Amino acid sequence: MSIRPTLLTPFDAPQNVYPFRQIWRTALIEIAVLTGVAVALILAARFTHITFGDTARRVIGFILALLPLILWLAISYRGERRAMRPRARLPLVLFLTALLANAVGIPLVDQIFTVDTWLPSAGAVSRILGYTLIFGFTTEFLKFAVVRFTVWESYISTRQDALAYSLAAAVGYATVMNINFVLNQISDPAAVAARMAGTTLSQMAIGLLVGLALAELRLGNPAVIALPLSIGIAALLQGIFIESRSALVVGAFSERASGNAPAGGIIVGVVLVLLLFGLVAFLVRTADVRAKRSPEFHR
């Protein structure tokens, strides 16, 4: 009889291998790159005073508008394809969300409700409520609808699955918003980068709330009001983000205004990321622990 020295051969010990892409690492890398690019361009504009012609500003603007999508493809989607069990339909969720944003979301806010023509003159509370009811609910409902009717519930088996699809939807919506901003005005690269980073960070952070509610609806036992409440909170945070960005940039309260201090949008976006990423990660971790301790998990 032979004795195996298991203590001397740790490589023989079983290891817990998570088959899915861990979304937190890839999402934070994308956020760090977006923030770094925006901050670098703002500092370069402040200290070098380089000027660009209209054509160059337009080209740079389009590149910056597409940067969140490029990073998502290079980091999140590439990491997804290399995982043991890649999540299906992620590009479909991103594409459909971008399509709805371009065909429904942005025209509804800018052309039908024309919020930029009457909200700027209202008070701060009225502006928050206006952007919450019009921009916030439109944005969050469209992102929710894409995830709900394309991947829920067949493609969601863990809470991180729902969050991954929500982040893809957020990147798709933010990309269209960024392109729309570049199309409507010619701005300096620093202003475009700041707007791009703030918009993308806020969409990614706030979108996690609805993703978590969808995950609980699929895997947990939430109250009936949990999903509409999460959409309402997400919409309210959208309104607060726009008002806070406007206050920090000391510019006109407009979805198209770049303001005099473009870093304001980045600051609010980073704060949202830190708060909401931390909160959602904590809730997911505690929910997963409770699920593993439940009797159903061991059956």
Protein Blocks (a to p, Z undefined) as FASTA:
>chain_A
ZZddfklmmmlpccdddfbdcfklmmmmmmmmmmmmmmmmmmmmmmnopacdfklmmmmm
mmmmmmmmmmmmmmmmmmmmmpmbdcehklmmmmmmmmmmmmmmmmmmmmmnommlmmmm
mcfklmmmmmmmmmmmmmmmmmmmmmmmmmpcklmcbfklmmmmmmmmmmmmmmmmmmmm
mmmpccdfklmmmmmmmmmmmmmmmmmmmmmmmmmmmmmccdfklmmmmmmmmmmmmmmm
mmmmmmmnopacdfkbgbjblmlmmmmmmmmmmmmmmmmmmmmmmmmmmmmmpmklmZZ
